[in-house]
Amino acid sequence: MRIFLAEDEFLVGLVLEEDLRVAGFTIVGPFTTLASALAASRSEAFDLAILDINMAGEMIFPLADELRARGIPFIFLSGYASMDLPERFRSLPRFAKPHDPVMLVRQVEQLLPKGH
């Protein structure tokens, strides 16, 4: 299973990548800007995305909207509270930084298509 990773903080991206690789996933990214994440999301194949909400001052919502329209599940990873998100995203999975690797992997596994 391929996990798309959009995270602008180098060390956070490194830790996420390692946590997910250890759990058996292949990582696409990490992408550190909204522009690079948008471009890659349109050309790369992946099963789920983990998205930092604030990418170097730009909000990730255009990418989240595209993924939602394409039916690709995603998880927000951010310091933002649910109430800080646009209403259309408030009920979606969100993990606070720093993340709990066990809980994050469990959420990824729950969102992936069955049989993978």
N, C-alpha and C positions, 0 to 999 in steps of 0.2 A: 504494500500500500504506500502511496506517495502522498506526503504531507507538504503543502505549500506554506512557506514561512515568510511573513512580512514583519520585520522587527528592526527598528533603527538603532537600537543600543547594542553595540558589538558583543559585550559580555553576556547580555541576556540572550541574544541570538545563539551564541556559542553553547550556553547551558541548555537551551531548548533543543538545539540540534543534537547534542549528546544524549539528553534524556530520551528523545524520540528514536534515535538510532539504537540505543540499548534495548528499547522496547520492540525493535524489529522493523521500524518504518524507514523508508527512504525519504530524504529531505530534498525538496525543491527550494532553493534559496540558501540562506535568508536574503531577502531583498530589503534594502535600507531606505528607499524613497517610495513615495506613492507612485511616481511615474514609472520607475523600474518594476514595481510590483504589478501595476496595471498592464504594462507591456508583456511581462512574463506570464501573467495569468491568462493572457489571450493566446499564447503560443506553447505553453507547457501543459502536459497532461498530469493531473493530480486528482486525488480522491477527497481531500478535505484541506481546509486552510486554517491557519492560526494567524490572527491579525492583531498587531499592535494598533491601537486606535489613533494615537498621535504619532505620525511619522515625520519627525523633524519639522514640526509646526503645521503639517498638513493632515487633515483628518482622513481616515481610511474609508469613509462612508461610500465614495463612488465605487470603490472595488467591492465593498460588501454588497452594495446594490446589484452589481453585475453578477457576483457569485450567486446571490439569492435568485436572480432571474434565470440563471443557468441551472439551478437546482443543486449546487455544490454546497455541502455543509461547511460551516466555519465556526470558529470559536474566537471571541475577542480576548485578548490578553492585555490588561491595562490597569493603570491606577485609577481610572475613572470609575465612578459608581454607576449603577444602572440608571439612576435618575438623571445623570449627566448626558445620557445618550438620547438621540432622537427616538421618539416613541416607537417607531417601527422596529427598532432594534432592542428594546428594553427586555423582551422576554427571551432573547437568544442567550446561549451559553456564554458566560464571561468569567474569566479567572483574573484575580488580582495579582499584581506583581508584589513581591516575588511569588512565583507559582509553586504549588505542591506537585512535584513530578508524578507521583503515584495517582493523584486525583486527575491531573491533566491527561495522562495516558488512559485512564479509565473513561474519561469523557470522550476522548478521541475514538476509542473502541466502540462506545455506545452510538456515536454518530455515523460511523462508517457503515456502508452497505453490508447487510448480512451475508455471510458466506465467504468473507475475505479474511 
